[in-house]
């Protein structure tokens, strides 16, 4: 079974930091783009950050300068380092990946989500 498993969410005070991790497992040949999305209560899911296999990154304006996305291709893992957290960053964070399977087909995967709560 191919899946993404996230970890690292939790409760933090405003101004604090958290690091999210997301590991892909299963019959994976390679992973192209990986990213983090978030969904706050009553709002649509939005892109937070993306990273290509080669390391090129893209960020939502609201997190530029505070969040850093990175990946370890050998471990099929993507990270999101978050500093200077604000109450408005409170959301469920989802990992996303475009995966090429050993069978040759590709699949878009989503993690189960991890809750980040920032208190004021």
Secondary structure per residue as TSV (DSSP state, phi and psi in degrees):
chain	resnum	aa	ss	phi	psi
A	1	X	-	360.0	127.0
A	2	X	-	-90.2	130.3
A	3	X	E	-155.4	162.2
A	4	X	E	-112.6	132.4
A	5	X	E	-122.9	122.2
A	6	X	E	-99.9	157.1
A	7	X	E	-155.4	162.6
A	8	X	-	109.4	-4.0
A	9	X	-	-72.7	173.9
A	10	X	E	160.2	-167.4
A	11	X	E	-102.7	131.3
A	12	X	E	-144.3	150.7
A	13	X	E	-79.1	155.9
A	14	X	T	-55.4	137.7
A	15	X	T	91.0	-10.1
A	16	X	-	-82.0	-173.7
A	17	X	-	-136.6	155.3
A	18	X	E	-146.3	155.3
A	19	X	E	-126.3	121.0
A	20	X	E	-96.3	145.0
A	21	X	E	-127.4	151.1
A	22	X	E	-145.7	117.2
A	23	X	E	-111.3	132.8
A	24	X	E	-95.8	140.6
A	25	X	E	-141.1	160.6
A	26	X	S	119.4	-163.1
A	27	X	S	-82.1	70.6
A	28	X	E	-102.4	131.0
A	29	X	E	-88.4	-48.8
A	30	X	E	-161.0	167.4
A	31	X	E	-126.1	127.7
A	32	X	E	-84.9	-115.8
A	33	X	E	-69.5	145.4
A	34	X	E	-131.9	154.0
A	35	X	E	-163.0	172.7
A	36	X	E	-123.7	134.9
A	37	X	E	-122.3	164.6
A	38	X	E	-143.9	154.6
A	39	X	E	-137.6	114.1
A	40	X	-	-87.1	158.3
A	41	X	T	-55.6	128.1
A	42	X	T	77.7	5.6
A	43	X	S	-122.3	163.9
A	44	X	-	-78.4	156.3
A	45	X	-	-66.2	137.3
A	46	X	E	-131.8	152.9
A	47	X	E	-72.1	135.0
A	48	X	E	-102.7	-52.7
A	49	X	E	-160.4	150.9
A	50	X	E	-133.4	154.1
A	51	X	E	-145.5	133.8
A	52	X	-	-82.7	171.0
A	53	X	T	-61.6	-31.8
A	54	X	T	-82.2	-6.5
A	55	X	-	103.4	2.3
A	56	X	-	-71.1	139.8
A	57	X	E	-123.7	159.0
A	58	X	E	-146.0	136.8
A	59	X	E	-129.2	150.1
A	60	X	-	-66.9	145.4
A	61	X	G	-57.2	-34.1
A	62	X	G	-68.5	-15.8
A	63	X	G	-118.1	-2.9
A	64	X	T	-58.4	134.2
A	65	X	T	86.3	-12.0
A	66	X	T	-116.5	-33.4
A	67	X	E	-109.2	145.8
A	68	X	E	-132.7	124.4
A	69	X	E	-98.8	141.4
A	70	X	E	-149.3	168.1
A	71	X	E	-148.2	155.4
A	72	X	E	-120.9	102.0
A	73	X	G	-64.8	-31.4
A	74	X	G	-67.4	-27.7
A	75	X	G	-103.4	1.6
A	76	X	T	51.5	44.8
A	77	X	E	-129.5	141.2
A	78	X	E	-121.9	146.6
A	79	X	E	-124.7	156.1
A	80	X	E	-135.6	107.3
A	81	X	E	-89.5	124.1
A	82	X	E	-119.9	124.0
A	83	X	-	-125.8	164.8
A	84	X	S	56.8	41.6
A	85	X	-	-64.3	144.3
A	86	X	-	-120.5	155.9
A	87	X	G	-53.9	-33.1
A	88	X	G	-72.3	-5.9
A	89	X	G	-83.1	-7.3
A	90	X	-	-60.2	124.2
A	91	X	E	-177.7	170.5
A	92	X	E	-88.9	125.7
A	93	X	E	-100.7	130.4
A	94	X	E	-117.0	135.9
A	95	X	E	-88.5	147.0
A	96	X	E	-138.9	143.2
A	97	X	E	-150.6	143.5
A	98	X	E	-99.6	108.3
A	99	X	E	-111.5	134.7
A	100	X	E	-99.7	122.3
A	101	X	E	-84.3	163.6
A	102	X	T	-59.1	-29.7
A	103	X	T	-70.1	-14.3
A	104	X	S	102.3	-15.0
A	105	X	-	-83.5	164.9
A	106	X	E	-120.8	156.8
A	107	X	E	-146.4	143.1
A	108	X	E	-94.6	123.9
A	109	X	E	-110.4	148.9
A	110	X	E	-125.8	142.1
A	111	X	-	-78.6	175.5
A	112	X	-	-80.5	-13.5
A	113	X	-	96.4	143.3
A	114	X	E	-134.5	133.7
A	115	X	E	-84.5	128.9
A	116	X	E	-115.5	122.6
A	117	X	E	-121.3	123.9
A	118	X	E	-113.5	117.5
A	119	X	E	-92.2	147.8
A	120	X	-	-90.6	360.0
